[in-house]
């Protein structure tokens, strides 16, 4: 759709398909392009960091992309993924993938999030989204939930980091699927992401409640 949403391509499609379908095609194209434009607004949406600066995801991406981690300091599942998150950051930073944390916490306090980042030794940027503007635009619903983006902001993968947690309060002793790492490896090799979407397990954004959603 990204390639269709420009005038030359629209004219090309109109020419190839004939005048009989012009009204419907034009309407559908305009609606889809509008939806794409609206959904991409978050890419340049500036959020406040714990350093009291304002930056957008587009300014944080590296050569090969960006991982957005939606986290909540009070969510026990988020807390349990601390070591995994650090590992991912250190492993892929040198491969041109940046990491940034988004905190969709309505009453977010800079001091609390700063302490959380320090306690868990997270060296990447931390952005606050108390009004859930970016969160709703990108359709994140759970913490922790990850989004793998390419350098242009296209979502390559959304969902759980792995299948450690499979339902409310229950997790595997041995992780058997590493969704985010699989997506990263495929992306870095210019191959299709094997699984583009999974259901995250954790705390519902905006409530702090645990959500029963998982993998089998």
C-alpha positions in Angstrom: 0.0 0.0 0.0 2.9 2.3 0.7 3.8 2.3 -3.1 0.2 2.7 -4.2 -0.4 5.9 -2.2 1.1 8.4 -4.6 -0.4 10.1 -7.6 1.7 8.4 -10.4 0.8 5.0 -9.1 -2.9 5.9 -8.7 -3.0 7.1 -12.3 -1.2 3.9 -13.4 -3.8 1.7 -11.7 -6.6 3.8 -13.1 -5.3 3.5 -16.6 -4.7 -0.3 -16.3 -8.2 -1.0 -14.9 -10.4 1.2 -17.1 -12.9 3.8 -16.4 -15.7 1.5 -15.2 -14.1 1.0 -11.8 -12.6 4.5 -11.4 -15.1 5.8 -8.8 -14.8 2.8 -6.5 -11.0 2.5 -7.0 -10.4 6.1 -6.3 -12.6 6.0 -3.2 -10.9 2.9 -1.8 -7.4 4.3 -2.6 -8.1 7.6 -0.9 -9.5 5.8 2.1 -6.5 3.5 2.4 -4.0 6.2 1.9 -5.7 8.3 4.5 -5.7 5.4 6.9 -2.0 4.9 6.2 -1.2 8.5 6.8 -3.1 8.5 10.1 -1.4 5.4 11.3 2.1 6.7 10.4 1.7 9.9 12.4 3.1 8.2 15.5 6.4 7.7 13.8 7.2 11.4 14.1 5.2 11.9 17.3 7.5 13.5 19.9 7.4 12.2 23.5 9.1 13.4 26.6 12.1 11.4 27.8 13.3 10.9 31.4 16.0 13.5 30.5 13.2 16.0 29.9 13.8 16.1 26.2 11.3 15.5 23.4 12.1 13.0 20.7 10.2 10.9 18.2 10.7 7.2 17.3 11.9 8.3 13.9 14.8 10.1 15.5 15.8 7.0 17.5 16.0 4.4 14.7 19.4 3.1 13.6 20.6 1.9 10.2 18.6 -1.3 10.3 15.7 -0.3 12.5 14.3 0.1 15.9 12.7 -2.0 18.7 10.0 -0.3 20.7 9.4 -1.9 24.1 6.1 -1.0 25.8 6.7 -1.4 29.5 5.2 -0.6 32.9 7.5 -0.4 36.0 4.7 -1.9 38.1 3.9 -4.8 35.8 5.4 -8.0 37.2 5.8 -9.5 33.8 7.7 -6.4 32.6 10.0 -6.8 35.6 10.7 -10.5 34.8 11.9 -9.6 31.3 14.6 -7.2 32.5 17.5 -9.5 31.8 16.1 -10.5 28.4 15.6 -6.9 27.4 19.2 -6.1 28.3 20.5 -9.1 26.4 18.6 -8.0 23.2 19.8 -4.5 23.5 23.5 -5.5 23.7 23.2 -8.2 21.1 21.6 -6.1 18.3 22.9 -2.6 18.9 26.1 -3.5 17.0 24.0 -4.8 14.2 22.3 -1.5 13.5 19.1 -2.0 15.6 18.3 0.5 18.3 16.0 0.0 21.3 13.7 2.5 23.0 11.2 2.0 25.8 7.7 3.5 25.8 5.8 3.9 29.1 2.1 4.0 28.5 1.4 4.9 32.1 -1.3 7.5 32.8 0.3 8.8 36.0 3.9 8.3 34.8 6.5 9.9 37.1 9.9 10.7 35.6 11.7 9.9 38.9 10.0 6.5 39.2 10.8 5.5 35.6 14.3 6.7 35.9 14.9 4.6 39.0 13.3 1.6 37.2 15.7 2.1 34.2 18.6 2.4 36.6 17.7 -0.6 38.7 17.4 -2.8 35.7 20.4 -1.3 34.0 18.6 -0.3 30.8 21.0 2.0 28.8 18.5 2.9 26.0 16.1 5.9 25.7 12.9 5.9 27.9 9.9 7.8 26.6 6.7 8.7 28.5 3.3 8.4 26.9 0.9 9.3 29.7 -1.9 10.3 27.3 -1.4 7.1 25.3 -1.2 9.0 22.0 1.5 6.9 20.5 0.3 3.8 22.2 -3.2 4.0 20.7 -1.8 5.0 17.3 0.4 1.9 17.0 -2.2 -0.2 18.8 -0.2 -1.5 21.7 -2.4 -3.1 24.3 -0.1 -5.0 26.7 3.1 -4.5 28.7 5.5 -5.9 27.9 4.8 -5.8 24.1 7.4 -5.3 21.4 7.4 -3.7 18.0 10.2 -4.3 15.5 10.4 -1.5 12.9 12.5 -1.1 9.9 14.4 2.2 9.3 11.3 3.8 7.7 9.0 2.9 10.6 7.2 0.0 9.0 6.1 -2.6 11.5 7.8 -5.9 10.8 6.8 -7.7 14.1 4.4 -7.0 16.9 3.7 -9.0 20.1 5.5 -11.1 22.7 9.3 -11.2 23.1 9.1 -15.0 23.4 6.7 -17.7 24.7 8.0 -17.8 28.2 4.6 -16.7 29.6 1.8 -18.6 28.0 -1.2 -17.6 30.2 -2.1 -15.6 33.3 0.5 -16.3 36.0 2.0 -19.3 34.2 5.3 -19.6 32.4 7.4 -22.3 30.9 10.6 -23.5 32.5 12.2 -23.6 29.1 11.5 -21.0 26.4 10.8 -22.8 23.1 10.0 -19.9 20.8 11.9 -16.6 20.6 9.6 -14.5 18.4 11.5 -11.2 18.5 14.9 -12.8 17.9 13.5 -14.8 15.0 12.1 -11.6 13.5 15.3 -9.8 14.0 17.4 -12.5 12.4 15.1 -12.7 9.4 15.1 -8.9 9.0 18.9 -8.6 9.1 19.2 -11.3 6.5 16.6 -9.5 4.2 14.2 -12.4 4.5 10.5 -12.3 5.4 9.7 -12.3 9.1 8.5 -15.9 9.9 5.8 -14.7 12.4 4.7 -11.1 12.1 2.2 -11.0 14.9 1.7 -12.8 18.3 -0.4 -12.1 21.4 1.6 -10.6 24.2 1.0 -11.7 27.8 1.2 -9.2 30.6 -0.6 -6.2 32.0 -3.3 -4.4 30.1 -2.3 -0.9 29.2 -4.3 1.8 31.0 -5.4 -0.5 33.8 -2.3 -2.2 35.2 -4.3 -5.4 35.4 -2.9 -8.7 34.2 -4.3 -9.9 30.9 -5.0 -13.5 30.1 -3.6 -13.8 26.6 -1.0 -16.2 25.5 0.5 -18.9 23.3 0.1 -22.6 23.2 
